Structure formats: C-alpha cells, structure tokens
Amino acid sequence: MTTSVTYPPCDGAFSRIQALASELEKLIVKVEDPAVSKTLRNLLTDTLMQGDELGAVADALCRPGTENRRKNRIRAMGDVRLRAGNGTRELEGHCLDLSLGGVCVNLEHALEPGERWNLEIRLYGASSPMRIAGKVSWCRRHADSHDHRVGFEFQSDPELPEPND
C-alpha cells in the first residue's frame, strides 16, 4: 500500500543535484590518472558533505514538524542495488538520506511495507559499497512523477566499505 504525497519544489532541486553528482561520479571513473581521480573523488565527497548541511535546512523549511526519526540522518547521495530477500527480484535506485537505523531510497517501483531486501549502497565518493539487510518501513509515491520514496529499516549490521586512502 503506497500513499501519494506532494513534496515542495525544493525536492526537485535535490533530485537535480543528485543527478549531477551521479554524472560527476561517472566522469571521475573515466579519469586515468589515479592521483587526479582521488582528488576529484575527495572534492565530490567534501561538496556532498557540505551540501548535507544545506539539505537539513531545506528539509526544515520545506516540511516543518514532520521529522519523527529516532536516529539522526544525513543527506547522502549514491546508487542503491536491491535484491529481494528470496533472491527473485532486483531493483536499482538512488540513496536520498542515511542514518544508523535506515536509508531512504528513490525507486521507480513501489514496495510494500514489511518486505525484506538486501541492499548494496554505494555512496558517491566511496571506494566500495556498503551491504546490509533492510525491511521496508514505508513507501510514498511522488505526486508529480512515477517515482517512489522508500524508507528501509536496517535489519543487520552493515558490511562497511574500507575508507578511501
């Protein structure tokens, strides 16, 4: 069961920033000089981290009084690959934010609360993905698109990527 929610215009801006970050990540991979690639990746990571502060302010302005998370979250951009708990389905989406307890993912497909998925989260700038089991907490369809925001509650400790050198 999904619900339709109209998000303020600031959500569209974040989607455009995320698309730009995704394109920059693809370009960084093509850089042949490892030192230049590392510098660009670090710059992208620093920019995204600084953008997190702006994102928190935008969230407070756009949706005052709607935050009910038990754990603090950070705005985090990256690609997410999902594999159904039974291994029969695979989907791809984009990470929107992340906390110690879960992740919000933008997907083209609706998921049902309670479904269990294995998540592979590769944040832009990370050298390798984080792998963790998650259960769908909620799913909301964008009123102005066919995409869905899906909240996952982590069900295990993550396999964390090694830090960039």
C-alpha positions as CSV (number, residue, x, y, z in Angstrom):
1,M,0.0,0.0,0.0
2,T,1.5,3.3,-1.1
3,T,0.4,6.8,-0.4
4,S,0.7,9.8,-2.7
5,V,2.5,12.8,-1.3
6,T,3.1,16.2,-2.9
7,Y,6.5,17.4,-2.0
8,P,7.5,21.1,-2.2
9,P,9.6,22.4,-5.1
10,C,12.9,22.0,-3.1
11,D,12.7,18.2,-3.6
12,G,13.1,18.8,-7.3
13,A,16.2,20.8,-6.7
14,F,17.7,17.9,-4.7
15,S,16.9,15.4,-7.4
16,R,18.8,17.6,-9.9
17,I,21.8,17.9,-7.6
18,Q,21.7,14.1,-7.2
19,A,21.6,13.6,-11.0
20,L,24.6,15.9,-11.4
21,A,26.6,14.1,-8.7
22,S,25.8,10.8,-10.4
23,E,27.2,12.2,-13.7
24,L,30.3,13.6,-12.0
25,E,30.9,10.1,-10.4
26,K,30.7,8.5,-13.9
27,L,33.3,11.0,-15.2
28,I,35.6,10.5,-12.3
29,V,35.7,6.8,-13.0
30,K,37.0,7.6,-16.5
31,V,40.0,9.7,-15.3
32,E,43.1,7.6,-15.9
33,D,45.5,9.4,-13.5
34,P,44.9,7.8,-10.0
35,A,46.0,11.0,-8.2
36,V,43.7,13.2,-10.2
37,S,40.8,10.7,-9.7
38,K,41.4,10.6,-6.0
39,T,41.5,14.4,-5.7
40,L,38.2,14.7,-7.8
41,R,36.6,12.0,-5.7
42,N,37.6,13.7,-2.4
43,L,36.3,17.1,-3.8
44,L,33.0,15.5,-4.7
45,T,32.7,13.9,-1.3
46,D,33.5,17.1,0.5
47,T,31.0,19.0,-1.6
48,L,28.2,16.5,-0.9
49,M,29.0,16.6,2.9
50,Q,28.8,20.4,2.9
51,G,25.5,20.1,0.9
52,D,24.2,17.9,3.7
53,E,24.0,20.9,6.0
54,L,22.1,22.9,3.4
55,G,19.8,19.9,2.8
56,A,18.9,19.7,6.6
57,V,18.0,23.4,6.5
58,A,15.9,22.9,3.3
59,D,14.1,20.0,4.9
60,A,13.2,22.0,8.0
61,L,11.9,24.8,5.8
62,C,10.0,22.6,3.4
63,R,8.4,20.2,5.9
64,P,8.4,21.7,9.3
65,G,7.3,19.4,12.1
66,T,7.3,16.2,10.0
67,E,10.5,14.6,11.3
68,N,9.8,11.6,13.5
69,R,13.0,9.6,13.1
70,R,14.7,8.1,16.2
71,K,18.2,8.5,14.8
72,N,19.8,11.5,13.1
73,R,20.1,11.2,9.4
74,I,22.5,12.7,6.8
75,R,21.7,13.6,3.2
76,A,23.7,11.0,1.3
77,M,23.8,10.5,-2.5
78,G,24.6,7.3,-4.2
79,D,23.4,4.3,-6.1
80,V,21.5,1.5,-4.4
81,R,21.0,-2.0,-5.7
82,L,18.3,-4.0,-4.1
83,R,17.9,-7.8,-4.1
84,A,14.7,-9.3,-2.7
85,G,15.2,-11.4,0.4
86,N,14.3,-14.5,-1.5
87,G,16.6,-13.5,-4.4
88,T,13.8,-13.4,-7.1
89,R,13.8,-9.6,-7.8
90,E,16.5,-7.0,-8.3
91,L,15.9,-3.2,-8.5
92,E,18.1,-0.1,-8.7
93,G,17.6,3.2,-7.1
94,H,19.2,6.3,-5.6
95,C,20.1,6.9,-2.0
96,L,18.5,10.1,-0.6
97,D,19.5,10.0,3.1
98,L,21.0,7.7,5.6
99,S,21.1,7.1,9.3
100,L,22.4,4.4,11.7
101,G,18.9,2.9,11.6
102,G,17.9,3.0,7.9
103,V,18.0,4.6,4.5
104,C,15.6,6.5,2.2
105,V,15.8,5.3,-1.5
106,N,14.2,6.8,-4.6
107,L,12.9,3.9,-6.8
108,E,10.8,3.6,-9.9
109,H,8.8,0.8,-8.3
110,A,6.5,0.7,-5.3
111,L,7.4,-1.7,-2.5
112,E,5.2,-3.0,0.3
113,P,5.9,-2.3,4.0
114,G,7.4,-5.4,5.6
115,E,9.2,-6.6,2.5
116,R,12.8,-7.7,3.2
117,W,15.6,-6.7,0.8
118,N,19.3,-7.0,0.7
119,L,20.8,-3.5,0.0
120,E,24.0,-2.6,-1.7
121,I,24.6,1.1,-1.1
122,R,27.4,2.8,-3.0
123,L,27.7,6.4,-1.9
124,Y,29.3,8.8,-4.3
125,G,33.0,9.1,-3.4
126,A,33.1,5.8,-1.6
127,S,35.6,3.2,-2.8
128,S,33.3,0.3,-2.3
129,P,29.6,-0.3,-1.4
130,M,28.0,-1.0,2.0
131,R,25.9,-4.1,2.1
132,I,23.1,-4.6,4.6
133,A,19.7,-6.3,5.0
134,G,16.7,-3.9,5.3
135,K,12.9,-4.1,5.8
136,V,10.6,-1.6,4.0
137,S,9.1,0.7,6.6
138,W,7.1,2.9,4.3
139,C,6.6,3.8,0.6
140,R,5.3,7.0,-0.9
141,R,4.7,7.9,-4.5
142,H,5.7,11.3,-5.8
143,A,2.5,13.1,-6.8
144,D,4.3,14.7,-9.8
145,S,6.2,11.6,-11.1
146,H,6.1,7.8,-11.2
147,D,9.0,7.5,-8.7
148,H,8.6,6.3,-5.1
149,R,10.5,7.2,-2.0
150,V,11.0,4.1,0.1
151,G,12.2,4.0,3.7
152,F,14.2,0.9,4.8
153,E,14.9,0.0,8.4
154,F,18.3,-1.8,8.7
155,Q,17.9,-5.4,9.9
156,S,21.6,-6.2,10.4
157,D,25.0,-4.6,10.9
158,P,26.4,-3.2,7.7
159,E,29.4,-4.5,5.8
160,L,31.1,-1.2,5.6
161,P,33.4,-0.2,2.8
162,E,37.1,0.5,3.5
163,P,37.9,4.2,3.9
164,N,39.5,6.0,1.0
165,D,43.2,6.4,1.3
